[in-house]
Every structure is written in C-alpha cells, then in structure tokens.
Amino acid sequence: MRTTIYLPNDLARVVEAYLKEHPQTNLSALVQEALEARLRRNPAALLELAGVVEKASGSAGEGAEDRLHRRER
C-alpha cells in the first residue's frame, strides 16, 4: 500500500538525522519497523529501535518513579 503521512518539522529533522546515521535503512523501512513494534505491542522493540534501551529491568507499566518510591519505604 502506498500512502502519504505528515511529519512535524522537528520530527522530520530527527528522522533525517537518524537516516543519515543509518544509511543501510530508508524511510519506508524505518516507518515499517516502528509500526510493527507499536502495533504488535512490543515496547522493547520500540525502545530498541529508538536506541533508548536494549533491555529494561522493570515492566513498561512500572515507571522509574515507582521503583524509587518503593526503595524509600
């Protein structure tokens, strides 16, 4: 399927920078990977794609602030 999407300027700049740093991929592949991760509800894949974390110690439903408060008790 072919489609057109709108990206705000700030997001477009981030995407362009990512694609320059990763010349082995293209916009179509990047969007497909992001949608696959999001639609299949795989937060680890989405975070890895974003380069944020490879593996997290907690669940997506438990934020860092939850772990902090638990330690303070």
N, C-alpha and C positions, 0 to 999 in steps of 0.2 A: 504494500500500500504506500502510496506517496501522499505526503501531507505537508502543510506549512505550519510552522509554530512561531510564536513571538517570544523573544528573549529580551528582558530589560537590558539596557546598556551595560550596567555593572555586571550582570551575569554573563552577557556576551563577551565582555573583556576577560572574565575568569575562564570561560570556555576556550577562548582563543589562546590564552596563555597556557592552559593545560595541553591543548593540541600541539602547540609549539614544543613543549617539553616532552611530548609523547608522539613523535612523528609516525610511529607504527600504527596509530589509530586514526580514525577520522570522525567527523561529527556524527555521522549515521551510526557507527559502531558505539560511540560513547552514549548516545541517547538510548540505543537499544539496551546496553548494559545497565544503565540507570533505571530504565523502565522495568526490565526483568527483575532487578533487585527490589524495586519498590512494589511491583505488582505481585510478586511471589512472597512478599512479606519476609524478606531476608535482610534484616537490618545489618548483620555482619558484612554481607556482600556490599551493601550500600556504603558502609563506613570504609571498607577496604578500597572501594572504587574511589571514594573521596580522599583517600590517603590519610584518614584520621587515625584509625587504629586497626591493627591486624586481628587481635583477639582481646576481648574485654573480660574483666574479672566478674562483672555483675551482669544482670539482665537489662534489657532495654527499658523495662518498666521501673527499674530501681536506679534512680539518679545518684550521682556522686554525693549530693547533699544528704541523701538517705543514709549512706554509709558513714558520713561524717557525724550525723546526729546519733547514730547507733553507737559509735565509739565514745561519744561524750557521756552517754548514760551510765 
